[in-house]
Amino acid sequence: MTKALITGVTGQDGSYLAEFLLEKGYKVYGLTRRTSTPNHNRIANIIDQIKLVSGDLLDQHSLTQAVKEIKPDEVYNLAAQSFVKASWEQPMFTGESTALGVTRMLEAVRLAHPEAKFYQASSSEMFGKVKEIPQTENTPFYPRSPYGVAKVYGHWITVNYRESYDMFATSGILFNHESPRRGLEFVTRKITNSIAKIKYGKLDKLHLGNPDSERDWGYAKDYVEAMWLMLQHSEPDDFVISTGETHSVREFVKLAFEAAEISNWEDKVVWNDPRYTRPAEVDQLIGSYDKAKKILGWEPKTSFSELVRIMVEADLKLEAN
């Protein structure tokens, strides 16, 4: 039975990946931090099918021990401080977890079980102030947040370990990917959840930042398959995973209100709320997944409008009580 270790197993991507690997017949291990109030909501449906192990990206020994005991065939490093806005408020912690945490995980694999295949969750935020459209695996990075900078470090240290130690270390440069399991602090989930609350009279207005920011939004459930495919490929490499389409925040909001069957939606939105502006903005991200399609046979299955509908319907169900 193939064994996989997932860091960040309780997050959006980790939970979908764990489900996907279980369906493939894997033995799944999830790395979790010890906390006084564990949050296992996203994996509640599979918690009896996976094995949770204690560890922390800030603690080298715990990671090395976990890899030594499990001897996984595949390691998926998804854990990080992943909220861009919080990275300005916690730049040091973001660097420790999102950047140096990758090095610690790579070291754990190198020292304890170098045969394991390693996946690093890189990010489209590395492109930041984009140098070309669309962005590919060869587009220069220009990060615009402490999170983006930390992800660039994590990406390049993965490349460095691959080239220095002949490790099977791959990075997936994933563009924005959403789902009903997205945290409420992220703009897409904030939109769909707030609209559900407006629908049921729990909220009057939706407050947002820049309506013209454009992102390449996909469905997280589609994207975890790409992670797996990267580790099934014969050679380690880096791949952009995206939809090849860009949509504005305003367009997302419009589709979400329509999915909730709410009219006169413009009256229910407050744009450019100063609470949601950033010191440096990323205006437009759009990726080319041509390489992933050609080499891995991967392409997105869920359209933008379908993704919005899935999220709105889930939040309407959540807020109906």
Phi, psi and chi 1 to 4 in degrees:
 res  aa     phi    psi   chi1   chi2   chi3   chi4
   1 MET       -  126.0 -175.0 -179.9  -74.7      -
   2 THR   -68.1  135.1  -52.6      -      -      -
   3 LYS  -108.8  135.3  -67.4 -175.8  -71.6 -174.0
   4 ALA  -127.2  138.4      -      -      -      -
   5 LEU  -111.5  125.0  171.5   62.0      -      -
   6 ILE  -115.7  119.3  -56.5  171.2      -      -
   7 THR   -87.0  144.9   73.0      -      -      -
   8 GLY    75.6   30.2      -      -      -      -
   9 VAL   -65.6  -23.3   72.5      -      -      -
  10 THR   -86.1   -1.6   59.6      -      -      -
  11 GLY   -86.9 -178.1      -      -      -      -
  12 GLN   -56.1  -58.8  169.9 -171.4 -106.1      -
  13 ASP   -67.1  -40.5  -67.2    6.4      -      -
  14 GLY   -61.2  -39.7      -      -      -      -
  15 SER   -69.3  -43.0   62.4      -      -      -
  16 TYR   -66.2  -39.9  -79.9  122.1      -      -
  17 LEU   -64.8  -41.8  179.0   61.9      -      -
  18 ALA   -60.1  -44.3      -      -      -      -
  19 GLU   -61.2  -44.3  -70.5  173.9   -2.0      -
  20 PHE   -61.2  -45.2  178.5   85.5      -      -
  21 LEU   -69.9  -35.6  -65.0  177.5      -      -
  22 LEU   -60.6  -40.6  -73.8  170.5      -      -
  23 GLU   -64.4  -26.2  -70.4  173.3    5.4      -
  24 LYS   -84.5   -0.9  -67.5  -76.3 -177.8 -174.3
  25 GLY    87.8   16.5      -      -      -      -
  26 TYR   -76.2  155.8  -82.5   59.2      -      -
  27 LYS   -93.0  116.7  174.6   69.6  175.0  176.3
  28 VAL  -106.8  128.1  177.1      -      -      -
  29 TYR  -113.1  137.5  -63.7   81.6      -      -
  30 GLY  -120.8  128.3      -      -      -      -
  31 LEU   -85.5  126.5 -168.1   80.9      -      -
  32 THR  -132.8  146.3   60.0      -      -      -
  33 ARG   -80.0  146.6  -73.7 -179.7  -63.4  165.7
  34 ARG   -74.2  122.5  -71.4 -164.1 -174.2  -80.3
  35 THR  -135.5  159.3   59.0      -      -      -
  36 SER   -70.1  -27.3   56.0      -      -      -
  37 THR  -130.2   86.0   53.8      -      -      -
  38 PRO   -59.9  139.5  -19.5   31.1      -      -
  39 ASN  -111.6   97.1 -177.1    2.7      -      -
  40 HIS  -111.2   22.8  -63.7  156.5      -      -
  41 ASN   -57.5  -42.6  -67.1  -18.1      -      -
  42 ARG   -72.8  -20.2  -65.6 -175.7 -177.6   95.7
  43 ILE  -113.0   14.6   56.5  170.2      -      -
  44 ALA   -58.0  -34.5      -      -      -      -
  45 ASN   -75.9  -14.3   60.5  -42.8      -      -
  46 ILE  -126.2    5.8   55.9  167.7      -      -
  47 ILE   -61.3  -26.5 -161.0  161.7      -      -
  48 ASP   -83.9   -3.7   58.3  -18.3      -      -
  49 GLN  -105.1  -10.3  -59.5  173.6   60.3      -
  50 ILE  -119.9  163.0   65.1  176.9      -      -
  51 LYS  -111.8  120.4 -176.8  170.7  175.6   55.6
  52 LEU   -88.9  134.4  -61.7  179.5      -      -
  53 VAL  -124.0  146.2  -66.4      -      -      -
  54 SER   -83.3  135.4 -179.4      -      -      -
  55 GLY  -176.7  164.9      -      -      -      -
  56 ASP  -147.2  134.4 -166.2  -45.8      -      -
  57 LEU   -64.1  -14.4  -72.6 -171.8      -      -
  58 LEU   -90.9   -2.4  -85.5   58.6      -      -
  59 ASP  -124.7  103.9 -177.9   72.4      -      -
  60 GLN   -58.7  -45.0 -179.1   68.5   63.6      -
  61 HIS   -59.8  -42.3  178.7   70.9      -      -
  62 SER   -63.8  -36.4   68.2      -      -      -
  63 LEU   -70.3  -45.2  -57.7  179.4      -      -
  64 THR   -62.3  -41.5  -54.1      -      -      -
  65 GLN   -63.3  -41.9  -82.4  -61.7  110.9      -
  66 ALA   -61.9  -45.9      -      -      -      -
  67 VAL   -66.7  -39.2  174.3      -      -      -
  68 LYS   -62.5  -41.8 -176.3  178.8  178.8 -179.0
  69 GLU   -74.7  -40.1  -69.3  172.5   12.5      -
  70 ILE   -81.6  -38.6  -63.5  165.8      -      -
  71 LYS    51.0   60.3  -69.1 -174.0  169.3   50.3
  72 PRO   -71.0  150.7   28.3  -35.0      -      -
  73 ASP   -78.6  -32.3  -61.0  -74.0      -      -
  74 GLU  -135.8  138.4  -61.8  171.1    2.6      -
  75 VAL  -122.1  124.9  174.8      -      -      -
  76 TYR  -111.8  109.7  -64.4   86.6      -      -
  77 ASN   -92.9   92.6 -173.5   43.1      -      -
  78 LEU  -106.3  -12.5  -49.7 -175.8      -      -
  79 ALA   -72.2  141.6      -      -      -      -
  80 ALA  -177.8  167.1      -      -      -      -
  81 GLN   -82.5  106.1 -168.8  -61.8   99.4      -
  82 SER  -108.5    6.4   58.5      -      -      -
  83 PHE   -97.7  115.5 -173.3   37.5      -      -
  84 VAL   -57.8  -48.2  175.0      -      -      -
  85 LYS   -58.6  -39.7 -175.0  175.9 -176.0  -65.4
  86 ALA   -67.7  -20.1      -      -      -      -
  87 SER   -69.1  -23.1   72.7      -      -      -
  88 TRP   -77.2  -31.8  -84.4  -74.1      -      -
  89 GLU   -80.5  -27.1  -61.6  156.4    6.2      -
  90 GLN  -133.0   62.5  -61.9  178.8  -52.2      -
  91 PRO   -66.6  -35.0   23.5  -33.6      -      -
  92 MET   -69.6  -45.4  -58.9  -62.3  -73.7      -
  93 PHE   -64.1  -40.1  174.0   69.4      -      -
  94 THR   -59.5  -42.7  -59.7      -      -      -
  95 GLY   -64.3  -41.8      -      -      -      -
  96 GLU   -64.3  -43.1  -77.9  -72.7  -12.4      -
  97 SER   -88.2  -47.5   59.7      -      -      -
  98 THR   -81.6  -26.7  -52.0      -      -      -
  99 ALA  -103.1  -69.6      -      -      -      -
 100 LEU   -65.9  -25.1  -69.7  177.2      -      -
 101 GLY   -59.4  -33.1      -      -      -      -
 102 VAL   -66.6  -42.9 -175.5      -      -      -
 103 THR   -61.5  -43.0  -48.8      -      -      -
 104 ARG   -62.7  -39.7  -65.1 -172.1 -170.7  101.3
 105 MET   -68.4  -41.4 -157.7   64.7 -135.4      -
 106 LEU   -63.0  -41.3  -76.4  162.1      -      -
 107 GLU   -63.2  -40.6  -90.5  -67.7  -82.6      -
 108 ALA   -59.8  -44.0      -      -      -      -
 109 VAL   -66.8  -45.4  171.7      -      -      -
 110 ARG   -60.7  -41.0 -175.9 -178.8   74.7   85.4
 111 LEU   -81.0  -38.1  -66.0  170.6      -      -
 112 ALA  -101.8  -30.9      -      -      -      -
 113 HIS  -161.2   72.2 -168.2   56.6      -      -
 114 PRO   -66.1  -10.6   21.4  -31.7      -      -
 115 GLU   -74.0  -17.7  -61.2   85.4    3.3      -
 116 ALA   -64.6  144.4      -      -      -      -
 117 LYS   -86.2  137.7  -67.0 -177.6  175.5 -178.1
 118 PHE  -119.4  130.7 -177.8   88.2      -      -
 119 TYR  -114.9  128.0  171.6   84.8      -      -
 120 GLN  -109.5  131.4  165.8   57.3   17.0      -
 121 ALA   -83.4   91.2      -      -      -      -
 122 SER   -83.6  176.6  -70.9      -      -      -
 123 SER  -142.8  148.7  168.1      -      -      -
 124 SER   -64.7  -19.0   60.0      -      -      -
 125 GLU   -62.9  -15.1  -72.2  -72.5  -30.6      -
 126 MET   -65.0  -29.1  -59.0 -170.9  -58.1      -
 127 PHE   -75.8  -34.3  -64.3  120.7      -      -
 128 GLY    50.2 -109.6      -      -      -      -
 129 LYS   -81.0   89.3 -168.8  174.3 -178.6  179.0
 130 VAL   -62.2  142.9  -62.7      -      -      -
 131 LYS   -95.3  -16.9  -67.1  -59.9 -176.6 -179.2
 132 GLU  -158.6  159.0   62.1 -177.6    7.3      -
 133 ILE  -129.7  127.4  -63.8  171.5      -      -
 134 PRO   -76.6  171.5   32.4  -37.4      -      -
 135 GLN   -89.4  136.7  -67.4   88.6   57.7      -
 136 THR  -122.8 -176.1   72.4      -      -      -
 137 GLU   -63.7  -19.0  -66.7   79.7    5.5      -
 138 ASN  -103.2    0.5  -61.4  -44.6      -      -
 139 THR   -68.8  131.3  -58.7      -      -      -
 140 PRO   -62.1  145.9  -20.5   31.9      -      -
 141 PHE   -84.6  144.3  -60.3  136.9      -      -
 142 TYR  -150.1   70.7 -166.1  142.6      -      -
 143 PRO   -63.9  148.7   25.7  -34.7      -      -
 144 ARG  -121.9   20.3  -62.3  -88.6  -78.4  171.8
 145 SER  -155.3  158.8   65.8      -      -      -
 146 PRO   -56.4  -33.9  -28.2   36.5      -      -
 147 TYR   -62.7  -48.8  170.8   78.7      -      -
 148 GLY   -60.5  -41.4      -      -      -      -
 149 VAL   -62.6  -44.0  172.2      -      -      -
 150 ALA   -63.1  -38.8      -      -      -      -
 151 LYS   -66.5  -35.5  -80.6  -67.2 -174.6 -179.2
 152 VAL   -61.7  -43.5  170.6      -      -      -
 153 TYR   -59.7  -48.8  175.8   94.5      -      -
 154 GLY   -59.3  -38.3      -      -      -      -
 155 HIS   -64.8  -49.3 -180.0   84.3      -      -
 156 TRP   -73.2  -30.2  -79.2  116.8      -      -
 157 ILE   -70.1  -29.2 -159.8   66.7      -      -
 158 THR   -67.2  -45.1  -58.5      -      -      -
 159 VAL   -60.0  -42.1  172.8      -      -      -
 160 ASN   -63.3  -43.3 -175.3  -99.9      -      -
 161 TYR   -67.0  -35.9  -91.1   63.7      -      -
 162 ARG   -61.3  -44.9  177.5  168.3   74.3 -145.0
 163 GLU   -81.8  -28.7  -63.9  177.6  -10.0      -
 164 SER   -83.6  -37.4  -59.3      -      -      -
 165 TYR  -118.4    8.3  -59.2  114.4      -      -
 166 ASP    56.4   39.4 -163.8   29.1      -      -
 167 MET   -87.2  150.5  -69.0  172.0   62.7      -
 168 PHE   -81.9   87.4 -165.8  110.6      -      -
 169 ALA  -123.9  118.4      -      -      -      -
 170 THR  -122.5  145.4  -72.9      -      -      -
 171 SER  -118.4  133.3  -75.7      -      -      -
 172 GLY  -102.1  116.1      -      -      -      -
 173 ILE   -88.8   87.7  -53.3  172.5      -      -
 174 LEU   -87.3  129.3  -89.0   57.7      -      -
 175 PHE   -79.4  173.8  -80.9   64.0      -      -
 176 ASN   -50.5  128.7  -66.3   62.3      -      -
 177 HIS  -136.4  130.2   46.8  -70.6      -      -
 178 GLU  -123.9  172.3  -42.3  -61.7  -40.5      -
 179 SER  -177.7  172.8   77.0      -      -      -
 180 PRO   -63.1  -14.5  -25.8   36.0      -      -
 181 ARG   -91.0    2.5  -61.7 -178.1 -170.7  176.3
 182 ARG   -63.9  144.2 -162.9   51.9  140.6  155.4
 183 GLY   -65.4  149.5      -      -      -      -
 184 LEU   -66.8  -15.8  -72.1  166.6      -      -
 185 GLU   -78.6  -14.9   67.6  -87.3   20.5      -
 186 PHE   -82.7  143.3  -69.6   85.9      -      -
 187 VAL   -60.2  -39.2   66.5      -      -      -
 188 THR   -65.0  -45.2   52.4      -      -      -
 189 ARG   -71.3  -34.1 -178.1   70.7 -161.8  -68.1
 190 LYS   -60.8  -41.3  177.6 -172.9  174.0 -179.0
 191 ILE   -62.7  -53.5  -70.0  167.7      -      -
 192 THR   -67.7  -36.8   60.1      -      -      -
 193 ASN   -71.3  -40.3 -174.7 -102.4      -      -
 194 SER   -65.4  -38.3  -64.7      -      -      -
 195 ILE   -65.4  -39.2  -73.0  172.9      -      -
 196 ALA   -61.6  -39.9      -      -      -      -
 197 LYS   -67.6  -37.6  -72.5  177.5  176.3  174.1
 198 ILE   -63.2  -41.6  -70.1  170.0      -      -
 199 LYS   -57.7  -38.1  175.2   83.2  171.7  179.6
 200 TYR  -100.3   14.4  -64.8  121.3      -      -
 201 GLY    73.7   18.8      -      -      -      -
 202 LYS   -91.1  -12.8  -60.6  178.1 -178.5 -179.4
 203 LEU  -147.2  146.0 -168.9   68.9      -      -
 204 ASP   -94.4  -45.0  -65.9  -34.8      -      -
 205 LYS  -132.7  151.6  -60.5  -85.7 -172.4  179.0
 206 LEU  -102.8  118.2  168.8   59.4      -      -
 207 HIS  -100.9  126.5  -70.6 -105.8      -      -
 208 LEU  -138.6  170.7  -66.5  166.9      -      -
 209 GLY   -91.5 -125.3      -      -      -      -
 210 ASN   -72.3  117.0  179.8   10.9      -      -
 211 PRO   -74.0  -15.8   27.8  -35.0      -      -
 212 ASP   -98.7   -0.2  -59.2  -44.8      -      -
 213 SER   -60.4  135.4  -73.3      -      -      -
 214 GLU  -117.9  135.2  -65.1 -178.0   -7.7      -
 215 ARG  -134.3  159.3  -66.8  -68.5 -176.4  -87.8
 216 ASP   -99.4   98.1 -175.9  -33.7      -      -
 217 TRP  -101.1  125.7  -82.1  -59.2      -      -
 218 GLY  -123.0 -178.2      -      -      -      -
 219 TYR   -99.6  123.3 -173.8   23.8      -      -
 220 ALA   -54.3  -35.8      -      -      -      -
 221 LYS   -63.1  -35.0 -158.5  169.3 -177.1  178.8
 222 ASP   -69.7  -36.6  -67.1  -13.6      -      -
 223 TYR   -74.7  -28.1  -76.3   31.3      -      -
 224 VAL   -68.3  -27.0  -62.3      -      -      -
 225 GLU   -63.2  -37.6 -179.5 -173.1   16.9      -
 226 ALA   -63.1  -38.9      -      -      -      -
 227 MET   -57.7  -47.9  -59.7  175.6 -171.9      -
 228 TRP   -63.2  -43.6  175.8   75.9      -      -
 229 LEU   -60.6  -35.2  -75.1  169.2      -      -
 230 MET   -60.6  -37.5  -72.7  179.3 -144.2      -
 231 LEU   -83.8   -8.0  -64.1 -163.1      -      -
 232 GLN   -92.0  -13.3  -48.7  -40.8  -57.0      -
 233 HIS   -68.3  153.1 -173.7   49.5      -      -
 234 SER   -68.5  -26.2   56.8      -      -      -
 235 GLU  -128.5  144.9  -61.3  -69.2  -25.6      -
 236 PRO   -71.5  140.8   27.3  -33.8      -      -
 237 ASP  -160.9  178.7 -155.9  -12.7      -      -
 238 ASP  -116.5  139.8  -55.3  -37.6      -      -
 239 PHE  -137.0  133.9  -65.1   90.2      -      -
 240 VAL   -79.8  130.9  163.6      -      -      -
 241 ILE  -119.5  118.6  -58.3  -60.3      -      -
 242 SER  -158.4 -173.8   64.4      -      -      -
 243 THR  -107.2  -17.0   68.6      -      -      -
 244 GLY    78.7    9.8      -      -      -      -
 245 GLU  -123.3  150.3  -61.7  178.7    6.3      -
 246 THR  -124.2  141.4 -171.9      -      -      -
 247 HIS  -137.9  148.2  -60.7  -85.9      -      -
 248 SER   -85.7  161.6   68.0      -      -      -
 249 VAL   -59.7  -39.3  174.3      -      -      -
 250 ARG   -59.3  -41.5 -170.4 -169.8  -55.4  -84.8
 251 GLU   -66.2  -39.9 -172.7  176.9   -7.8      -
 252 PHE   -60.3  -46.4 -166.3  108.0      -      -
 253 VAL   -61.2  -46.0  169.2      -      -      -
 254 LYS   -58.6  -48.4  179.4  177.5 -178.6  -68.5
 255 LEU   -64.3  -36.6  -77.7  175.4      -      -
 256 ALA   -67.8  -42.5      -      -      -      -
 257 PHE   -63.6  -39.2  -89.1  108.9      -      -
 258 GLU   -64.8  -40.4  -72.0  173.5   -3.0      -
 259 ALA   -64.0  -31.0      -      -      -      -
 260 ALA   -86.8   -0.3      -      -      -      -
 261 GLU    57.6   48.5  -61.3 -179.6  -17.7      -
 262 ILE  -113.7  122.9  -61.8  174.8      -      -
 263 SER   -92.3  172.0   57.0      -      -      -
 264 ASN    51.0   42.8  -58.9  -39.0      -      -
 265 TRP   -66.3  -26.5   64.3  -90.6      -      -
 266 GLU   -59.2  -30.2  -66.0   94.1  -22.3      -
 267 ASP   -74.4  -12.1  -59.7  -29.3      -      -
 268 LYS  -104.4    7.9  -61.8  173.9  173.9   64.3
 269 VAL  -122.1  133.6 -175.1      -      -      -
 270 VAL  -109.9  114.2  176.3      -      -      -
 271 TRP   -92.9  161.9  -65.2  109.2      -      -
 272 ASN    55.5   37.4  -64.6  -53.6      -      -
 273 ASP   -64.4  122.5 -172.2  -43.3      -      -
 274 PRO   -58.5  -19.7   17.1  -29.8      -      -
 275 ARG   -67.1  -19.4  -69.3  175.5  -64.2  174.3
 276 TYR  -113.6   15.8  -55.4  113.9      -      -
 277 THR   -88.3  151.6   58.1      -      -      -
 278 ARG  -113.4  155.1  -62.1  171.1  176.5  177.3
 279 PRO   -58.1  -33.4  -26.7   35.1      -      -
 280 ALA  -141.2  128.3      -      -      -      -
 281 GLU   -97.4  152.0  -77.1  -73.8   -6.2      -
 282 VAL  -107.9  114.5  174.3      -      -      -
 283 ASP   -84.1  -42.9  -64.3  -39.9      -      -
 284 GLN  -145.9  128.3 -175.1 -172.1   55.9      -
 285 LEU  -127.0  132.2  -67.6  172.6      -      -
 286 ILE  -152.7  124.1  177.0  170.4      -      -
 287 GLY  -105.5  157.8      -      -      -      -
 288 SER  -108.2  119.0  168.0      -      -      -
 289 TYR   -98.0   21.3   64.2   90.9      -      -
 290 ASP   -55.6  -42.7  -72.1   -7.1      -      -
 291 LYS   -65.1  -44.0 -179.3  178.6  174.8 -178.8
 292 ALA   -63.6  -38.1      -      -      -      -
 293 LYS   -66.3  -44.0 -176.8  177.2 -179.2  179.9
 294 LYS   -70.1  -43.8 -179.6 -179.8  178.1 -178.6
 295 ILE   -92.7  -40.3  -64.6  176.3      -      -
 296 LEU   -98.7  -15.4  -55.3  177.1      -      -
 297 GLY    72.3   24.2      -      -      -      -
 298 TRP   -99.1  142.0 -179.8   88.5      -      -
 299 GLU  -153.7  154.7   53.0 -172.3  -33.9      -
 300 PRO   -65.5  144.6   23.0  -32.4      -      -
 301 LYS  -104.0  -22.5  -61.5 -178.6  176.5   73.6
 302 THR  -108.8  126.1  -50.5      -      -      -
 303 SER   -73.5  164.3   69.1      -      -      -
 304 PHE   -60.2  -48.0  175.1   66.4      -      -
 305 SER   -64.9  -34.7   58.1      -      -      -
 306 GLU   -68.7  -39.0 -169.4  177.6   -5.6      -
 307 LEU   -60.5  -47.4  168.6   64.4      -      -
 308 VAL   -59.1  -44.7  175.3      -      -      -
 309 ARG   -61.8  -44.0  179.8 -173.2   57.8   76.4
 310 ILE   -57.7  -45.1  -71.1  168.3      -      -
 311 MET   -69.3  -41.8  -66.8 -179.4   66.8      -
 312 VAL   -64.2  -45.9  169.6      -      -      -
 313 GLU   -62.1  -38.0  -72.5 -179.4   -4.6      -
 314 ALA   -65.7  -40.6      -      -      -      -
 315 ASP   -74.9  -30.9  -87.5  -40.0      -      -
 316 LEU   -63.1  -40.1  -74.7  171.4      -      -
 317 LYS   -67.0  -40.5 -173.5  176.1  178.8 -179.0
 318 LEU   -64.9  -42.3  179.8   69.9      -      -
 319 GLU   -90.9    1.1  -64.1  -64.1  -22.4      -
 320 ALA   -67.3  -24.5      -      -      -      -
 321 ASN   -76.6      -  -60.5  -34.1      -      -
